[in-house]
Amino acid sequence: MGIALIKKIALGMLSLFFTMGSLQAFAQSSLENQAKLLESRLMAPCCWGGSLDQHFSPVSQEMKQEIRSRLQGGESSEQILQSFEQKYGERVLAQPKAEGINILAWVIPLLGMLIGVGIVMLFFRSQLYERSLDQRRQPEPEILAKDSKSQRYEQKIDQELYRS
């Protein structure tokens, strides 16, 4: 074997080593992203006041470690979510499932928004209608000038003029 061949083999092994290292780092970052996504989809059972990614209680830390170890073990995100749901109940899910009575949690906000938009549209429509009625009701300037006071003044002026 020549020195050139040994250099090529060494260079190939070195590039393979660095490639494997970067693949492992990529896999780790992918697992970390999956873990963070799962943490945001689960509620912290210590107080049920926020998602797992926002809590640092001992129970939350244990759950985070369990998520990472199970992801490294090859379990899917859905399997992990289902197991936590079985352990803690449906309350552990940050987003309620869109089935059964829980569908109201998805439908009611949409209905509320539609009703609100409808009310606002009706309000503006009535305001425009009233404005157009007011414009139609306003008498013309000539008619405004001849109200009762101005007519009395005109009569007095006419009487004074005709006396002389």
C-alpha positions in Angstrom: 0.0 0.0 0.0 1.2 3.4 -0.9 1.2 6.5 1.3 -1.4 8.1 -1.0 -3.8 5.2 -0.3 -3.2 5.4 3.4 -3.9 9.2 3.3 -7.1 8.7 1.4 -8.3 6.0 3.9 -7.4 8.2 6.9 -9.2 11.2 5.3 -12.2 9.1 4.6 -12.3 7.8 8.2 -11.9 11.3 9.5 -14.8 12.6 7.4 -16.9 9.6 8.4 -16.1 10.4 12.1 -17.2 14.0 11.7 -20.3 13.1 9.7 -21.4 10.6 12.4 -20.9 13.2 15.0 -23.0 15.8 13.2 -25.7 13.2 12.6 -25.8 12.3 16.3 -26.0 16.1 17.1 -28.9 16.4 14.6 -30.7 13.4 16.1 -30.2 14.9 19.6 -31.6 18.3 18.5 -34.5 16.5 16.8 -35.2 14.6 20.1 -35.0 17.8 22.1 -37.4 19.5 19.7 -39.9 16.6 20.1 -39.5 16.7 23.9 -40.2 20.4 24.0 -43.2 20.0 21.8 -44.5 17.3 24.1 -43.9 19.4 27.2 -46.0 22.2 25.7 -48.8 19.8 25.0 -49.0 18.5 28.6 -50.2 20.3 31.7 -48.1 20.2 34.9 -49.9 18.0 37.4 -48.6 19.9 40.4 -51.1 22.7 40.0 -52.8 22.2 36.6 -52.1 25.9 36.1 -49.8 25.8 33.1 -48.0 23.6 30.6 -45.2 21.3 31.6 -42.6 23.5 29.8 -43.3 26.4 32.1 -43.1 24.6 35.4 -40.0 23.5 37.4 -41.6 21.5 40.2 -40.2 18.1 41.1 -43.1 16.3 39.4 -42.6 18.4 36.2 -38.9 17.6 36.2 -39.6 13.9 36.5 -42.1 14.0 33.6 -39.6 15.9 31.4 -36.9 13.3 32.1 -39.4 10.5 31.4 -40.4 12.1 28.1 -36.7 12.4 27.0 -35.9 8.8 28.0 -39.0 7.4 26.3 -38.2 9.4 23.1 -34.6 8.0 23.2 -36.1 4.5 23.7 -38.0 4.9 20.4 -41.6 5.6 21.5 -43.6 8.0 19.4 -45.0 11.3 20.6 -48.6 9.9 20.4 -47.7 6.9 22.5 -46.2 9.1 25.2 -49.2 11.4 25.2 -51.6 8.5 25.5 -49.6 7.0 28.4 -49.6 10.3 30.3 -53.4 10.6 29.6 -54.0 7.1 31.0 -51.9 7.9 34.1 -53.2 11.4 34.9 -56.5 11.6 33.0 -57.6 13.8 30.1 -56.9 16.8 32.2 -53.2 16.4 31.6 -53.7 17.4 27.9 -53.1 21.1 27.2 -55.5 21.0 24.3 -58.8 19.1 24.8 -59.6 16.5 22.2 -62.1 17.6 19.6 -64.7 14.9 20.4 -67.7 14.5 22.6 -68.5 17.4 24.9 -65.0 18.8 24.4 -65.9 19.9 20.9 -67.7 22.8 22.6 -64.3 24.2 23.7 -63.5 24.5 20.0 -67.0 25.6 18.7 -68.1 28.2 21.3 -65.2 30.6 20.7 -65.9 30.5 16.9 -69.6 31.1 17.5 -68.8 33.9 19.9 -66.6 35.6 17.3 -69.2 35.2 14.6 -72.0 36.6 16.8 -69.7 39.5 17.8 -68.9 40.4 14.2 -72.6 40.2 13.4 -73.5 42.6 16.2 -70.8 45.1 15.1 -72.1 44.9 11.5 -75.7 45.5 12.6 -74.6 48.4 14.8 -72.7 50.1 11.9 -75.6 49.4 9.5 -78.1 51.0 11.9 -75.8 54.0 12.3 -75.6 54.5 8.5 -79.3 54.1 8.2 -80.0 56.7 10.9 -77.6 59.1 9.3 -79.2 58.7 5.9 -82.7 59.3 7.5 -81.4 62.4 9.3 -80.1 63.8 6.0 -83.5 63.1 4.3 -85.4 64.7 7.3 -83.4 68.0 7.3 -85.4 70.8 5.7 -83.9 72.9 3.0 -82.2 76.1 4.1 -85.1 78.3 2.8 -87.5 76.5 5.0 -85.2 76.9 8.0 -85.1 80.6 7.5 -88.9 81.0 7.8 -89.6 79.6 11.3 -92.2 81.3 13.6 -89.9 83.9 15.1 -88.6 85.1 11.7 -92.2 85.2 10.4 -93.2 87.4 13.3 -90.3 89.8 12.6 -91.2 89.9 9.0 -94.8 90.8 9.9 -93.7 93.6 12.2 -91.4 95.0 9.5 -94.2 94.9 7.0 -96.6 96.6 9.4 -94.0 99.4 10.1 -93.4 99.9 6.4 -97.0 100.1 5.5 -97.9 102.6 8.3 -96.1 105.3 6.8 
